[in-house]
Amino acid sequence: MAPLVNHLPLLAALPAALAWGELGHYTVGYIAQNFVQSSTESWAKDILDSGSSNTSYLAAVATWADTYRYTSAGAFSAPFHFIDAEDNPPSSCNVDYDRDCGDDGCSVSAIQNYTTRVQDSRHTQADRQMSLKWIIHIIGDIHQPLHDEALEVGGNDIDVNFGSDDSTNLHHIWDTEMPEKLVGGYALSDAESWATTLTSDIKTGTYKSQAAGWLDGIDLSDPVTTTMSWATEANADVCTIVMPKGESYYVNKDLSTSYYTGAISTVELQIARAGYRLAKWLDLIAANDSKRKRDLAEGVTPAPLPEVATPPKPSRLSRAKMARAARGYNCNHAH
């Protein structure tokens, strides 16, 4: 295994992006809290130093990565929020890790790296805490379809209207406007209420028959394959739900009525999937971390952790990657 160092910015060989607004990320965190095992809850609270009575221990930190990326210390992490699929929607949607991850990294490589770091006892408590916060956030991000799409910088350059807002874009309405229109707010309390509804849908309602399948193929020893399947699933929605009529059709149109009606169920589904999968991923990490500690205490060499992912180096910078770099990896809107 490649040696790991304690300086987090040295992971700049990876990338990031932003998905969902505060409401979406908070809700993903609350759903995960509703499904993690009690031992995972204790493990996460210990790493996050959140206190045993904290009832928002995952939700409250779910947007940290969006704030951190805009600091000078966290600028390196901007590419970690997305993987820019260089496909051709709406005629063809697909994600290819070697083609799309980018030489500064992406959401897929970041999840692998921070999954490894959070389990590595050579890192400080602060480093492991940051790693866990990234995992919580980026698993949310990867379920937003336009965080798995390169076209027009993930829809940031497709100007649309949303009701009285005539200066937004396609990416932002998926992140923020549509979820907030459904729920009616974006506070932690709004997210907790939405998470309660979606949790009920998973346990006994709309998603009950689907939920077990959401975990098919999940494999802690192979984070890239696992998360690529999630990215591919979300990316498929770009062709069928996000822009089935092609990008030009939506420019400057009001998407707060019939478009919203047709898309909002996909928003809910993706938030539910993200929270449920985050819970299982954290259960797997916590169980493996505990086993590694027991092995070390008993003088047994633990099984190796997944290698730190080194993003593939493209032979040349594509037009989509040049557009993303020109933006400085920033979105066209506030979060």
PyMOL commands that set and color helices and strands:
alter all, ss='L'
color gray80, all
select helices_A, chain A and resi 8-13+22-35+38-48+59-61+64-68+75-81+97-100+107-119+125-141+145-148+170-183+188-203+208-214+223-242+247-250+258-297+319-326
alter helices_A, ss='H'
color red, helices_A
select strands_A, chain A and resi 159-162+165-169
alter strands_A, ss='S'
color yellow, strands_A
deselect
rebuild
show_as cartoon
